[in-house]
Amino acid sequence: MSLEVDGVKSAVEITSHVDLEVLADVYRRVHAADLHMVDHSDPSLEDRLRWTAEAPGFEAAIGYVDGQVAGTVMGCPLPPDTLWWRDLTDVTDPELAVEWEGRTFAVCEAFVLPEFRKHRLGVRMMSELLDSRSEERVSLAVTETNTRVWHALQRMRFQHVGDLVPFPGWRSHRMLVRALPLRSSR
Ligand SMILES: CC(C)(COP(=O)(O)OP(=O)(O)OC[C@H]1O[C@@H](n2cnc3c(N)ncnc32)[C@H](O)[C@@H]1OP(=O)(O)O)[C@@H](O)C(=O)NCCC(=O)NCCS
């Protein structure tokens, strides 16, 4: 769907076919200042993007500005044997980490080029992607230091359900969950 905000024309496409080289290039521009960190380098960016794109049920929202990829929100459904919740701290609900088919869509990546931020592209990609899903809830992980995004997601009624370290050496991440559809008031 196309939209113009503050003179910037953007479009969002929902797809399961993505160009991983293009997305890796955009990711490197988004995280240019932090690429030396373990969070962005081990496992390699290429491996991470490929694992997500090859997961059963994978789907992405791709954001375009002037026909060029400006960002993405992408993820996949969690299978019953997922490692998504491994080593989660402070779990109060024993059912939280139990997965069944159709329960959870995990957002694995979300990024927009700095020059195209604040034009609602992130929110549009998120809502158009999740509108196309039939799962009961969405989950994503936010680095504990990423307080701006963490507060924005809380405003979108995501709940903090615990913390974990996704891969050895990474910073701790806050694990967030929200009921779907996004339009619901739960
Ligand atoms: C987070 C990000 C994708 C938002 O893109 P954007 O196009 O500027 O988003 P919008 O214009 O729709 O912004 C509306 C608000 O919702 C938040 N938001 C929008 N989409 C989001 C998404 N998919 N995930 C998390 N937060 C999001 C934004 O942070 C913003 O809050 P702010 O105004 O307090 O900064 C972008 O800032 C980015 O790429 N940041 C660096 C990477 C990152 O932190 N990714 C999030 C990992 S969970």
The ligand as a MOL file (V3000), in Angstrom:
LIG
                    3D

  0  0  0     0  0            999 V3000
M  V30 BEGIN CTAB
M  V30 COUNTS 48 50 0 0 0
M  V30 BEGIN ATOM
M  V30 1 C 12.3240 0.9560 15.2980 0
M  V30 2 C 12.2570 1.4580 13.8670 0
M  V30 3 C 12.1120 0.2500 12.9420 0
M  V30 4 C 11.0600 2.3910 13.7210 0
M  V30 5 O 10.9910 2.8220 12.3620 0
M  V30 6 P 10.1890 4.1630 11.9460 0
M  V30 7 O 9.8290 4.0330 10.5160 0
M  V30 8 O 10.9470 5.3710 12.3590 0
M  V30 9 O 8.8580 4.0370 12.8260 0
M  V30 10 P 7.5950 5.0080 12.8450 0
M  V30 11 O 7.8440 6.2800 12.0920 0
M  V30 12 O 6.4790 4.1720 12.4020 0
M  V30 13 O 7.5990 5.3610 14.3680 0
M  V30 14 C 6.5650 5.3600 15.3000 0
M  V30 15 C 7.0730 4.9040 16.6720 0
M  V30 16 O 6.8550 3.4990 16.8060 0
M  V30 17 C 8.0920 2.7910 16.9920 0
M  V30 18 N 8.1130 1.6350 16.0610 0
M  V30 19 C 7.6210 1.6590 14.8400 0
M  V30 20 N 7.7690 0.4650 14.2580 0
M  V30 21 C 8.3730 -0.3180 15.1270 0
M  V30 22 C 8.7910 -1.6620 15.0770 0
M  V30 23 N 8.5870 -2.4250 14.0040 0
M  V30 24 N 9.3940 -2.1750 16.1360 0
M  V30 25 C 9.6030 -1.4000 17.1980 0
M  V30 26 N 9.2020 -0.1220 17.3140 0
M  V30 27 C 8.6050 0.4190 16.2850 0
M  V30 28 C 9.1860 3.7630 16.6580 0
M  V30 29 O 10.3440 3.5390 17.4560 0
M  V30 30 C 8.5540 5.1130 16.9020 0
M  V30 31 O 8.6950 5.5350 18.2230 0
M  V30 32 P 9.4860 6.9000 18.5290 0
M  V30 33 O 8.7460 7.9460 17.7420 0
M  V30 34 O 9.3910 7.0610 20.0010 0
M  V30 35 O 10.8700 6.6940 18.0360 0
M  V30 36 C 13.5520 2.2930 13.5150 0
M  V30 37 O 13.6710 3.3320 14.4440 0
M  V30 38 C 14.8230 1.4780 13.4860 0
M  V30 39 O 15.1520 0.8550 12.4650 0
M  V30 40 N 15.5940 1.4870 14.6010 0
M  V30 41 C 16.8670 0.7710 14.6610 0
M  V30 42 C 16.6630 -0.7240 14.7360 0
M  V30 43 C 15.7770 -1.1010 15.9050 0
M  V30 44 O 15.9000 -0.6070 17.0090 0
M  V30 45 N 14.8310 -2.0180 15.6510 0
M  V30 46 C 13.8520 -2.4670 16.6250 0
M  V30 47 C 14.1550 -3.8460 17.1030 0
M  V30 48 S 12.7920 -4.4560 18.0770 0
M  V30 END ATOM
M  V30 BEGIN BOND
M  V30 1 1 1 2
M  V30 2 1 2 3
M  V30 3 1 2 4
M  V30 4 1 2 36
M  V30 5 1 4 5
M  V30 6 1 5 6
M  V30 7 2 6 7
M  V30 8 1 6 8
M  V30 9 1 6 9
M  V30 10 1 9 10
M  V30 11 2 10 11
M  V30 12 1 10 12
M  V30 13 1 10 13
M  V30 14 1 13 14
M  V30 15 1 14 15
M  V30 16 1 15 16
M  V30 17 1 15 30
M  V30 18 1 16 17
M  V30 19 1 17 18
M  V30 20 1 17 28
M  V30 21 1 18 19
M  V30 22 1 18 27
M  V30 23 2 19 20
M  V30 24 1 20 21
M  V30 25 1 21 22
M  V30 26 2 21 27
M  V30 27 1 22 23
M  V30 28 2 22 24
M  V30 29 1 24 25
M  V30 30 2 25 26
M  V30 31 1 26 27
M  V30 32 1 28 29
M  V30 33 1 28 30
M  V30 34 1 30 31
M  V30 35 1 31 32
M  V30 36 2 32 33
M  V30 37 1 32 34
M  V30 38 1 32 35
M  V30 39 1 36 37
M  V30 40 1 36 38
M  V30 41 2 38 39
M  V30 42 1 38 40
M  V30 43 1 40 41
M  V30 44 1 41 42
M  V30 45 1 42 43
M  V30 46 2 43 44
M  V30 47 1 43 45
M  V30 48 1 45 46
M  V30 49 1 46 47
M  V30 50 1 47 48
M  V30 END BOND
M  V30 END CTAB
M  END
